[in-house]
Amino acid sequence: MTAADAAARTDRGLRRPGNEDAAAAVVHPSGAAVLLLVADGVGGLKDGAYASNLAVDAASDAFRGAESGFVDQVDAALVQVNEQLYERSGGDDSRLSGTTIVALILESDKATVLYAGDSRAYRWRAGAIEPLTRDHSWVVEQVDAGLMSPEEAEYAPQRNVITRCIGVESRIELDRRDAGPVQPGDILLLSTDGLHGVVTDDEMASLLSRAGTAEEACGLLVDRANSAGGPDNIGVAVARIPA
């Protein structure tokens, strides 16, 4: 069971001068797998748009060219992008480019997530939404260490400080998570913090419930983020499993 109904979209939002998010939804030429991607160029570093688009394009190309081992091929492509970005900077902190990444590979009835940073993957099922990733961020580390409550983390000034991304260190290991079997009617969502930073999980679940197609879901989510002020670039990717 592979979802053919997949779509992706980015939007500048209402307050940023440019768009440093990138996203893609790719159906493999064989029809055997689907790849969703979102990436968010890291603020404060150079060329965030270059980094996010490079990561999404390289992973998409590797996926299209693979005959099997889709997850490994996407992982290897992103590791190579990390090396390319780091070498481009010459190790000079003032020249670093970085990006978050989430890649979700859907094969048959199995979903696997690769990620680094605070962009997220979710699964909607029967009206409820659940996260499939856990942010690589300073506040999450504080919560895990018992030094901060989840409620404090939600409003901490450092909540946007990430602890892992592509491009800022010579080596990277992407988190790989088995998202378990998908079921008919499931919806898979990837988002940058321009969406989940301003739209609640319950709101996202409601919008996904209303949408008749993946493309419509992307539009509803982007519109909701902008109606909430659109403080950041917005990146989304959606795949709908046939019911």
N, C-alpha and C positions, 0 to 999 in steps of 0.2 A: 504494500500500500504506500504509494508515493504521492505527495501533494503536488499537483500541477498548478493549483491556484496560488501563486506567490507574487508579491509585489514589494517594492521599496520606494522610499521617497525621502528627500531632505528638503529643508526649508531654512532660510536665513534667520527666521524669527523677526522680531520687531525692533530689537535694540542693537544688534551686532552689525558692523559695517560690511562684513563679508561672511562667507559660509565655509567653516572648516570641518563640517561633518561630511561623511561619505556613506553610501549605503548601496546594497545590491541584492537582487533576488535572481538566482541563476538556476535554471533547470538544465541538468546534464543532457548533452545531445542524445544519449541513449534512453533518456527518460527514467533511468534507474535511481536517480538521486536528485535532491534539491539542496542548494546552498543559500543561506541567508547571511548577510553581513551588515554590520554597522561599525563605523569608526569615528572618533571625535579627536581632532587635532588638539594637542595639549596646549592650553593657554599659558602664555608667558614664554613659550619657546618659539623659535623661528619656523616659518613655513608649515604651520599646522595643516593647511589644506593640502599641501604637497604630500605630507606624511600620511594623512588619512586616505587620500586617493590612491597613493602608491600601494598601501596595504590592501585595500579593497580590490584594486585591479590585479595585483599579483596573485592573490588568493583565488579570484574568479578565474584567471587564466589557468592556474594549476588545476583547479577543479574541472574545468572544461576539457583539459588535455589528459586527465587521468582515466585509465580503463578500469581501475579497481583501487582499493586503499584510499578512498577519497579523504578520509580524516587525516591520514598521515601526509598526504600530498599537500593539503591546505596548511597543516601545521608546519611542514618544511618550508613552504613558500613564505609564511609569515616570519619564521626564524631568519630566513635569508633577507627579508625586508629589514628586520631589525639590524642585521649586520651592515646592510647597505646604508641605512640612515646614520648609524654610528660612525662608520668609516667616512661618510660624507662630512661629518662634523670635525673630523680629525681629532676627536677627543676633547675639543674645545667647548666648554660649557656654554659659551656665548653663541655657539653655532649649532647647538643641538636642535633636532626636530623630533617630535614624538607624537604618538597617537594611541588612544585606547583601541581595542578591537574586540568584537564578539563575532564569532562564526558559528553557525548552527548547520550541521550536516544531517540531512534526513535521508535515510536509506531504508527502503521497505517500510517496516513499522518501528524503526529505531531512530532516535535522535541523539546526537552527540554535540556537545558545546565545547568550543575552544575560546578562551578569552584572557584578556589582561586589561586591568583598569576598572572604571566604574560604569561603563556601558553595560547593559543588562540583557538577559534573556528571560522570557516568561512563557508559561503555558496556560492557556485558557481552556477550561474543561467544564462543561455543564454549568456555565454562568459564573464560575469562580476562577480567579487568576492566582498563580503561584510563581515565585521567582525560581529560576533554574541556576542562577549565579549568585555569588556573594562578592560584593565590591572589594577590590584591592585598594583600600583607602586607610588613611590614618585613623579615622574615627572607628572603623570596623576593628582595627587592631586594638584600639583602646577598649572597646566593648568586650572583645574576646579576652583581654587581659584583666577584665573586671575593674577597670579604672574609670569607666564611663557607662552610664545607662543608655539603652537604645533611645530613650526620649531625649537625653542630653545630646546624643550624637546627631539627632535629627536637626538640631538648631545650632550646633557648634560652629564657630567661625571657620574652623579648619575642615568642614565636612567635604569640601571639594578637593582636598589634598589627596592625590592618589599615590600609591606605593609601588605600582608596577605599570609599565606601558611599553610599547614598542619604540625603540630608537634611542633611548637615553643611556643604555648600558651596553657593553660589548656583547653580552649574552643575555638571552631571555628564555624562560621556560613558561609556556602557556599553560594555564589551568585547563585540564581536560576533564569534562564531566559527562558521564552517561546519564542522559535525561530520561532514560527508561523508555518503554514502549509507548508509542502514541496510539490513540484510539480514534475511530471514526467520529468526526465532529470537532476534534481538537483544533485549536488555533495556536500557532507559535508566533511570538512577538519578540523582536529585538528593538532596543531603544537606546538612544543617548540621553544624557541627563537633561537635555533641553525638553524632553518629554516627561520622563519619570520624576524629574526634579520639581515639576509644577503641577502635574496631573496625578491624582491619587490612584492607587491600585484599583479601588472600587470604580472610579470613573473610567479607567481603561477597560475594565471588564465589561462595563455597561456599553461602551462604544463598540467593543468587539462583538458583543451580543447583537447589536443593531445592524452591523455591516453585513451586506449580502455577498461581498467579494473582498479579496485581499486588497485590491486597489481602493475600494471604498473605505476599508478599515484604515488604511494609511492616511487618506484624506481627512477622515473624522478625527483621528488622533492629532494630526498636525494642526488642524483648525482649533481643536480644544486647547492645545498648548499655546497657540497664539492668542486665543480669547482669554487665557490666564495671564497675559502680559507678554508672552513671547520673549523672555529675557535672554535666551540663548539660541544658538542654532539647534535645529531639531532633526534627528535622524531616526527613521523607523523602517523595519522590514517585517513582513507578515507572510505566513504560509497557513493555508486552511486545508485541513485534512478532510477529504470527502466523507460525508455522513453515510 
